[in-house]
Structure formats: C-alpha cells, structure tokens
Amino acid sequence: MPDPKTKRRSRIALVLGVVVIALLLAFKAPIQQKIMLNSALRQPAATAELIEELASNSSDPVEVYRQFWATGKIPHRLAALRAYNRGRDLTDEDTAPAWVHDAAMDSDFHVRELALGILTAVGDPDLEKVVHAWLLDPDPELKRLALRQARTSGFTNLSHTVAPLLQHQDLDVRIAAASTFRNWTDKDFGVRQRKLNGTFDEVSGTYSGEDAAKREQVENGLKEWSTWWADSGNQLFAKVDIAAAPGRTEPLPAPDFQLPDLDGKLVRLSSLRGKPVLLNFWATWCTACWTEIPDLIALHNRFGDRLTIIGISLDGLPDQHALDHGQSDVEGAPHADDHGEEIAREELVELVSAFVKKHGMNYPVLLDPDGITSELYVGNELPMNVMINADGTVYRRFMGSRTKEGFEAMLDAILPK
C-alpha cells in the first residue's frame, strides 16, 4: 500500500501533466498560426483570401496586414491592401494605419488606387493632402484619378492646383479638370468626355469614329474654361497652401529574373543596371496591348541610348489564365493544349517572332510562358508596365496603357540628362 507521500507525489504529477497538456493545447493554435504566417510571408506570391484567413485567426489582424505589406513583395503588398479593405469594418475608424499612408504615395499605381479607396472609406483627414500630391504627379492617369477624387470630395482648396491642368498636354486631363470645375461651380462650357468616344477596332488596335466637330466643340469649351479662370475664377477660390502628404516612399527593389529572348539567349534583369529599364508585359492575344506597341517603338527610337525597353511575352500560358483576366483569344495564339501540356518552344518562338516582325517591334522581347515574372510583378493583368530606376529600384508600376506623352512625362524624372 503506497504511503501518503507517494500518493501526494502521484497527484501532483497528474495535475502537472494535465496542466502541461492544457498548455500545449492552448498554445497549439497560436504556434500553428505563427508557422503558417511565417511560411506565407516567405512565399513569392500571396492572395487576399489567405491573408484574410490568417488575420481572422490573429489577435491583431492589422499587424498581419502590415507584415505582408512590409515584405516589399509586389503580390503581398497588393493582397494586403485588398484584405485590409475587405476584412475590416472601416466605418469604425477615422484614420488609416501608417503603412496605408505609405501605400498612397507608393510607386505602384494599383497600390495607390487601393490605398485611396481605404483613405476615402475611413474619411482619413490626410486624404486632401494625398490628392494634392497626385495632382502634381507626372502620370496623367494619376492626375485624372486625383481630379475625380477632388471633384467628388469637394476639395475646392485644390482649385489653384487644378487650374493649370486646364492647359495640360493630355486632353483627357484637361477634360477632367474642366469637369471638376463644372462640379464646383454653376458654369458649363459644354466639355464632355463622351463627345470624344469613338469605336475600338480590335484588328488595328485603335479607336476610330471620333467626330471632328465634337472635338472642336470640346477644345473651344476648354478655352472658355481657361478664359473664365483667368478673368474671375481665380478670385472665386482662395489660394490655400496644402501641407505635404504623409507617407514614406522608400525605394522598392525590382525582383530579379532571367528569361530567354527570341534567339534563346538568357537575359537577367540585374545585368541591365546602369540605365533605366521599362518592362512591358504583353501577349499576342491581348488586343489592348497592341495600342502601346507604336509608342514603345517611338520611345526606343528616341531614348534607346538612355533607356532599355524589354517586352515580356506571356504567350504560352494556359487559356484559362487569359480568360481569367478578361483577354480575348486570338486564333493561332499558343496557349497550353486541352490536356494542359506546354506547347513546344519552337512554336512559341515562331508565333511571337512573326508578331514582332509584323509590328516592327525594335526592342528586345523575352519569353515567359511559365509566368515567372508574371508572378513576381503580378504582370498578368495586361497590359502592364514597370519602370525601373538605373539602380534597380521600382520607379513606377501601372496596369493599362499610357500615351507616348504619358510615358515621356514619367520617364523624364529618371532618364539621365
């Protein structure tokens, strides 16, 4: 028969065992959560759904979003903003986290666009400062986005920054500036974007059918707006000094990669350091990409000694990849076959080479049928362009086409003089 001391030791051991098991069970979930989080942070790509799941199981979901943003990886940053925007009740906040302010001043147009949605949703007090900074940015599309926000938010303090845009070189920017003043005043000089809308021809990749008379009407209306501002409009609105927008713009290293050109020679991005690089993601089946080709050719002719333009063809990716991103299929475009097997490299080279020759593309074209760079740069929503500084950091990343003048306006800041 066990003595009392032995019984007591047994009971203590049993209690300790139960406590240890309870502690292990209690900490099992947090440990698993940490392992999953660290693993996801190390991956080359991330999705908003994954981040939302990790955030929902965390005691500090905002910190989860921030950690993905802090990786500096393009897919992670985009996914973090989407997840943050979808995963929180933004109406309960009156300001956005510091990293969202950073995003609003980022080099990535898509990142800025997502950040703007968050700042608007929370009614962030620095929103007007951000819009002001965007109005001064060289990217015409960013100016148009800022003008729309200034118009809908009633930021009349920005009127003296908007006024010079009535004479901007980009017609769409001039029209957006006029629309902003029309919204703020009782003036209307008949300037409407829809008057210029033509028909998009998928064969030529150009717009046609613009009415010359309507174009003249719009141009005359813009002159009237400029005259109105010079005569009285500038006195209608007080000139207000706007403080600088918060947010850091730390350089983001451009992800390195190595891809073959049409002759099979491998080209590594990091080997191009020393002058700026423009990466243009495209595919033969992407009709929207075709409109940029003449402008890229012209840019190469003008800046070829100071700028490296690289076309990255995503031909060869599965059909579903194209369909998921709203791209139409073009007969003869080399996608994966019905069994998902990769097409022969020879076939891919032949088709892309023929396309390059037909369109007179005088800049290097690399092949990325496996989506290596597409994953790193989230370059699958075509057309996608990435401007890289001579030191290998990202200067701009934006989806959708830009005019030659728009490209030149942005490139002017990074091209060697």
C-alpha positions as CSV (number, residue, x, y, z in Angstrom):
1,M,0.0,0.0,0.0
2,P,1.5,3.3,-1.1
3,D,2.4,5.7,1.7
4,P,0.8,9.2,1.8
5,K,3.9,11.0,0.4
6,T,3.9,8.7,-2.7
7,K,0.2,9.4,-3.2
8,R,0.7,13.1,-2.9
9,R,3.6,13.0,-5.4
10,S,1.4,11.0,-7.8
11,R,-1.5,13.5,-7.5
12,I,1.0,16.4,-8.1
13,A,2.4,14.6,-11.1
14,L,-1.1,14.0,-12.5
15,V,-2.1,17.6,-12.0
16,L,1.2,18.8,-13.6
17,G,0.6,16.5,-16.6
18,V,-2.9,17.8,-17.0
19,V,-1.6,21.4,-16.9
20,V,1.1,20.7,-19.4
21,I,-1.4,19.1,-21.8
22,A,-3.8,22.0,-21.3
23,L,-1.0,24.5,-22.1
24,L,0.1,22.6,-25.2
25,L,-3.5,22.6,-26.4
26,A,-3.8,26.2,-25.6
27,F,-0.7,27.2,-27.5
28,K,-1.1,24.8,-30.3
29,A,-3.3,27.1,-32.4
30,P,-1.1,30.2,-31.9
31,I,2.0,28.2,-32.8
32,Q,0.4,26.8,-35.9
33,Q,-0.8,30.3,-36.8
34,K,2.7,31.7,-36.5
35,I,4.2,28.9,-38.6
36,M,1.5,29.5,-41.3
37,L,2.1,33.2,-41.2
38,N,5.9,32.9,-41.5
39,S,5.6,30.4,-44.3
40,A,3.2,32.7,-46.2
41,L,5.4,35.7,-45.8
42,R,8.3,33.8,-47.4
43,Q,6.4,32.7,-50.5
44,P,6.9,34.6,-53.7
45,A,3.2,35.3,-54.0
46,A,0.2,35.7,-51.7
47,T,-3.6,36.1,-52.1
48,A,-6.0,38.4,-50.2
49,E,-8.0,35.3,-49.2
50,L,-5.0,33.7,-47.5
51,I,-4.2,37.0,-45.6
52,E,-7.8,37.3,-44.6
53,E,-7.8,33.8,-43.1
54,L,-4.6,34.5,-41.2
55,A,-5.9,37.9,-40.0
56,S,-9.2,36.4,-38.8
57,N,-7.3,33.9,-36.6
58,S,-5.0,36.6,-35.1
59,S,-5.5,38.7,-32.0
60,D,-4.0,41.6,-34.0
61,P,-5.3,41.4,-37.6
62,V,-4.0,44.8,-38.6
63,E,-0.5,43.6,-37.7
64,V,-0.9,40.7,-40.1
65,Y,-1.8,43.0,-42.9
66,R,1.2,45.2,-42.1
67,Q,3.6,42.3,-42.1
68,F,2.6,41.3,-45.6
69,W,3.0,44.9,-46.7
70,A,6.4,45.1,-45.1
71,T,7.8,42.2,-47.2
72,G,8.3,44.5,-50.1
73,K,6.9,41.9,-52.5
74,I,4.5,43.2,-55.1
75,P,1.9,40.4,-54.8
76,H,2.0,40.6,-51.0
77,R,1.5,44.3,-50.9
78,L,-1.4,44.3,-53.3
79,A,-3.0,41.4,-51.4
80,A,-2.5,43.1,-48.0
81,L,-4.4,46.2,-49.2
82,R,-7.2,44.1,-50.6
83,A,-7.5,42.0,-47.5
84,Y,-7.4,45.0,-45.2
85,N,-10.1,46.8,-47.2
86,R,-12.4,43.8,-47.2
87,G,-11.6,42.4,-43.8
88,R,-12.3,45.3,-41.5
89,D,-15.2,47.5,-40.6
90,L,-13.7,50.7,-41.9
91,T,-16.6,52.8,-40.7
92,D,-15.4,52.4,-37.2
93,E,-12.1,54.1,-38.0
94,D,-11.3,57.8,-38.6
95,T,-7.8,57.3,-39.9
96,A,-5.8,54.6,-41.7
97,P,-2.6,52.9,-40.5
98,A,0.7,54.5,-41.3
99,W,1.5,51.8,-43.8
100,V,-1.6,52.6,-45.8
101,H,-0.4,56.2,-45.9
102,D,2.8,54.8,-47.3
103,A,0.9,52.9,-49.9
104,A,-0.9,56.1,-51.0
105,M,2.5,57.6,-52.0
106,D,3.9,54.4,-53.5
107,S,5.5,53.8,-56.9
108,D,2.7,51.4,-57.8
109,F,-0.4,52.9,-59.4
110,H,-2.6,49.9,-58.4
111,V,-1.3,50.2,-54.8
112,R,-2.2,53.9,-54.7
113,E,-5.6,53.2,-56.1
114,L,-6.3,50.6,-53.4
115,A,-5.0,52.9,-50.7
116,L,-7.2,55.8,-52.0
117,G,-10.2,53.5,-51.5
118,I,-9.3,52.9,-47.9
119,L,-8.5,56.5,-47.1
120,T,-11.8,57.5,-48.6
121,A,-13.8,54.9,-46.7
122,V,-12.4,55.9,-43.3
123,G,-12.6,59.6,-44.1
124,D,-8.9,60.0,-43.4
125,P,-8.0,63.6,-42.6
126,D,-5.0,63.4,-44.8
127,L,-6.9,62.5,-48.0
128,E,-6.9,66.0,-49.3
129,K,-3.1,66.2,-49.0
130,V,-2.7,62.9,-50.9
131,V,-5.0,64.1,-53.7
132,H,-2.9,67.3,-53.9
133,A,0.3,65.4,-54.3
134,W,-1.3,63.2,-57.0
135,L,-2.4,66.3,-59.0
136,L,1.3,67.3,-59.1
137,D,2.5,63.8,-60.2
138,P,3.7,63.4,-63.8
139,D,1.5,60.4,-64.5
140,P,-1.6,61.7,-66.4
141,E,-3.7,58.8,-65.2
142,L,-2.9,59.5,-61.6
143,K,-3.9,63.2,-62.2
144,R,-7.2,62.0,-63.6
145,L,-7.8,59.8,-60.6
146,A,-6.9,62.7,-58.3
147,L,-9.3,65.1,-60.2
148,R,-12.1,62.6,-59.8
149,Q,-11.5,62.4,-56.1
150,A,-11.2,66.1,-55.7
151,R,-14.4,66.6,-57.6
152,T,-16.5,64.0,-55.6
153,S,-14.9,65.0,-52.2
154,G,-15.4,68.8,-52.8
155,F,-11.8,69.6,-52.3
156,T,-12.1,73.2,-53.6
157,N,-9.0,74.2,-51.6
158,L,-7.1,72.5,-54.5
159,S,-8.6,74.8,-57.2
160,H,-5.4,76.6,-57.8
161,T,-3.6,73.3,-58.4
162,V,-6.4,72.1,-60.7
163,A,-6.5,75.3,-62.8
164,P,-3.1,74.7,-64.6
165,L,-4.4,71.3,-65.7
166,L,-6.9,73.0,-68.0
167,Q,-4.0,73.5,-70.3
168,H,-2.2,70.2,-69.7
169,Q,-0.8,68.4,-72.8
170,D,-3.1,65.4,-72.2
171,L,-6.6,66.1,-73.5
172,D,-8.2,63.7,-71.0
173,V,-6.6,65.5,-68.1
174,R,-7.9,68.9,-69.5
175,I,-11.4,67.4,-69.7
176,A,-11.2,66.0,-66.2
177,A,-10.1,69.4,-64.9
178,A,-13.0,71.1,-66.6
179,S,-15.4,68.5,-65.2
180,T,-14.0,69.3,-61.7
181,F,-14.7,73.0,-62.0
182,R,-18.1,72.3,-63.5
183,N,-18.9,70.3,-60.4
184,W,-17.7,73.1,-58.1
185,T,-19.4,76.0,-59.9
186,D,-22.6,76.8,-61.8
187,K,-20.5,77.1,-65.0
188,D,-20.8,74.8,-68.0
189,F,-19.0,75.3,-71.3
190,G,-20.1,72.0,-72.9
191,V,-16.9,70.0,-72.2
192,R,-17.8,66.3,-72.0
193,Q,-15.6,63.2,-72.4
194,R,-18.3,61.2,-74.0
195,K,-18.4,63.5,-77.0
196,L,-15.0,62.1,-78.0
197,N,-15.8,58.5,-77.6
198,G,-15.2,56.5,-80.8
199,T,-15.2,52.8,-81.6
200,F,-12.4,50.4,-80.7
201,D,-11.1,48.4,-83.7
202,E,-9.7,45.1,-82.4
203,V,-7.9,44.4,-85.7
204,S,-5.9,47.6,-85.8
205,G,-6.0,48.2,-82.0
206,T,-7.0,51.8,-82.4
207,Y,-10.0,54.0,-81.7
208,S,-11.9,55.4,-84.7
209,G,-15.0,57.3,-85.5
210,E,-14.2,60.5,-83.5
211,D,-16.3,63.4,-84.7
212,A,-14.1,66.3,-85.7
213,A,-16.9,68.8,-85.0
214,K,-17.4,67.4,-81.5
215,R,-13.6,67.5,-80.9
216,E,-13.6,71.2,-81.9
217,Q,-16.5,71.9,-79.5
218,V,-14.6,70.3,-76.6
219,E,-11.5,72.3,-77.5
220,N,-13.4,75.5,-77.6
221,G,-15.1,74.7,-74.3
222,L,-11.7,74.2,-72.7
223,K,-10.5,77.6,-74.0
224,E,-13.6,79.1,-72.4
225,W,-12.7,77.5,-69.1
226,S,-9.2,78.8,-69.2
227,T,-10.5,82.3,-70.0
228,W,-13.0,82.1,-67.2
229,W,-10.3,81.1,-64.7
230,A,-8.0,84.0,-65.8
231,D,-10.8,86.6,-65.7
232,S,-12.7,85.6,-62.5
233,G,-12.3,82.0,-61.4
234,N,-9.0,82.5,-59.7
235,Q,-10.7,85.1,-57.4
236,L,-13.7,82.9,-56.7
237,F,-11.5,80.4,-54.8
238,A,-9.0,81.3,-52.1
239,K,-5.4,80.1,-52.7
240,V,-4.6,77.7,-49.9
241,D,-1.2,76.2,-49.0
242,I,-1.5,72.4,-48.7
243,A,0.9,70.6,-46.5
244,A,2.8,67.6,-47.8
245,A,1.1,64.3,-47.7
246,P,2.3,61.8,-45.1
247,G,3.8,58.5,-46.1
248,R,7.3,57.2,-46.9
249,T,8.4,56.4,-50.5
250,E,11.2,54.0,-49.8
251,P,12.7,52.5,-53.0
252,L,11.4,49.0,-53.7
253,P,14.0,46.7,-55.2
254,A,12.8,45.3,-58.6
255,P,12.6,41.5,-58.3
256,D,15.4,39.9,-60.4
257,F,14.7,37.3,-63.0
258,Q,16.2,35.6,-66.0
259,L,14.4,34.9,-69.2
260,P,15.3,33.8,-72.8
261,D,15.0,36.2,-75.8
262,L,13.7,35.0,-79.2
263,D,17.1,33.7,-80.0
264,G,17.4,31.7,-76.8
265,K,19.9,34.0,-75.2
266,L,19.2,34.4,-71.4
267,V,18.8,38.0,-70.2
268,R,19.0,38.8,-66.5
269,L,17.4,42.0,-65.2
270,S,20.1,42.8,-62.8
271,S,22.7,42.8,-65.6
272,L,20.9,45.9,-67.1
273,R,21.8,48.1,-64.2
274,G,23.2,51.5,-65.1
275,K,20.3,52.9,-67.0
276,P,16.6,52.9,-66.5
277,V,14.5,49.9,-67.7
278,L,10.9,49.7,-68.9
279,L,9.3,46.3,-68.7
280,N,6.2,45.9,-70.9
281,F,4.1,42.8,-70.2
282,W,2.1,41.8,-73.2
283,A,0.8,38.9,-75.3
284,T,-0.1,38.4,-78.9
285,W,-3.7,37.6,-77.8
286,C,-4.0,40.8,-75.8
287,T,-5.6,43.3,-78.2
288,A,-5.3,46.1,-75.6
289,C,-1.5,45.6,-75.6
290,W,-1.3,46.4,-79.3
291,T,-2.1,50.1,-78.9
292,E,1.1,50.6,-76.9
293,I,3.5,49.0,-79.4
294,P,3.8,52.1,-81.7
295,D,4.5,54.2,-78.7
296,L,7.1,51.8,-77.3
297,I,8.8,51.7,-80.7
298,A,8.9,55.6,-80.8
299,L,10.3,55.6,-77.2
300,H,13.0,53.2,-78.2
301,N,13.9,55.3,-81.2
302,R,14.1,58.5,-79.1
303,F,15.6,57.2,-75.8
304,G,17.3,53.9,-76.8
305,D,20.7,55.2,-75.7
306,R,19.4,56.1,-72.3
307,L,16.6,53.6,-71.7
308,T,16.3,49.8,-72.1
309,I,12.8,48.7,-73.2
310,I,12.1,45.0,-72.6
311,G,8.9,43.4,-73.9
312,I,7.9,40.3,-71.8
313,S,5.6,38.0,-73.8
314,L,3.2,35.9,-71.7
315,D,2.2,33.8,-74.6
316,G,2.1,30.1,-73.8
317,L,0.3,30.4,-70.5
318,P,-2.9,28.3,-70.3
319,D,-6.1,29.6,-71.9
320,Q,-7.8,30.0,-68.5
321,H,-5.1,32.4,-67.5
322,A,-6.1,34.7,-70.3
323,L,-9.8,34.2,-69.7
324,D,-9.5,34.9,-66.0
325,H,-8.1,38.4,-66.8
326,G,-10.6,39.3,-69.5
327,Q,-8.5,38.7,-72.5
328,S,-10.0,37.5,-75.8
329,D,-8.4,34.6,-77.6
330,V,-6.7,35.2,-80.9
331,E,-6.6,32.5,-83.5
332,G,-3.1,31.0,-83.6
333,A,-2.1,32.3,-80.2
334,P,0.0,29.5,-78.5
335,H,-1.7,28.5,-75.2
336,A,-1.5,25.2,-73.5
337,D,-3.4,22.4,-75.2
338,D,-6.6,20.7,-74.0
339,H,-4.6,18.5,-71.7
340,G,-2.7,21.4,-70.1
341,E,0.6,20.4,-71.7
342,E,3.1,23.0,-72.6
343,I,3.4,23.9,-76.2
344,A,6.8,23.4,-77.9
345,R,9.2,26.3,-77.6
346,E,9.8,26.3,-81.3
347,E,6.1,27.0,-81.9
348,L,6.1,29.8,-79.3
349,V,9.2,31.4,-80.8
350,E,7.8,31.2,-84.3
351,L,4.5,32.9,-83.5
352,V,5.9,35.6,-81.3
353,S,8.7,36.3,-83.7
354,A,6.2,36.7,-86.6
355,F,4.2,39.1,-84.5
356,V,7.3,41.1,-83.6
357,K,8.3,41.3,-87.2
358,K,4.9,42.3,-88.4
359,H,4.5,45.1,-85.9
360,G,8.1,46.4,-86.3
361,M,9.0,45.9,-82.6
362,N,12.6,47.1,-82.4
363,Y,13.2,46.5,-78.8
364,P,14.1,43.1,-77.2
365,V,11.3,40.7,-76.4
366,L,11.7,37.9,-73.8
367,L,9.5,34.8,-73.4
368,D,7.8,33.9,-70.1
369,P,5.5,31.0,-70.9
370,D,5.8,29.7,-67.3
371,G,4.7,33.1,-65.8
372,I,7.9,33.5,-63.8
373,T,7.9,37.3,-64.0
374,S,4.2,37.4,-64.1
375,E,4.1,36.0,-60.5
376,L,6.8,38.4,-59.3
377,Y,5.3,41.5,-60.7
378,V,1.7,40.5,-60.9
379,G,2.0,41.2,-64.5
380,N,-0.9,39.1,-65.8
381,E,-3.4,41.9,-66.0
382,L,-2.4,43.2,-69.4
383,P,-1.0,45.5,-70.5
384,M,1.3,46.0,-67.5
385,N,4.3,48.3,-67.4
386,V,7.1,48.6,-64.8
387,M,9.6,51.4,-64.9
388,I,12.8,50.7,-63.1
389,N,15.5,53.2,-62.0
390,A,19.1,52.8,-63.1
391,D,19.9,51.5,-59.5
392,G,17.4,48.6,-59.9
393,T,14.6,50.0,-57.8
394,V,11.0,50.3,-59.0
395,Y,10.0,53.8,-60.1
396,R,6.5,53.1,-61.5
397,R,4.3,50.1,-62.0
398,F,0.9,50.5,-63.7
399,M,-1.7,48.5,-65.4
400,G,-3.3,49.8,-68.6
401,S,-2.0,51.8,-71.5
402,R,-0.4,55.2,-71.4
403,T,0.1,57.6,-74.3
404,K,3.6,58.3,-75.6
405,E,3.4,61.7,-73.9
406,G,2.4,60.0,-70.7
407,F,5.3,57.7,-70.8
408,E,7.6,60.6,-71.6
409,A,6.3,62.6,-68.7
410,M,7.1,59.8,-66.2
411,L,10.4,58.9,-67.8
412,D,11.6,62.5,-67.7
413,A,12.3,62.0,-63.9
414,I,14.6,59.0,-64.3
415,L,16.3,59.3,-67.6
416,P,19.9,60.6,-67.5
417,K,20.1,64.1,-68.8
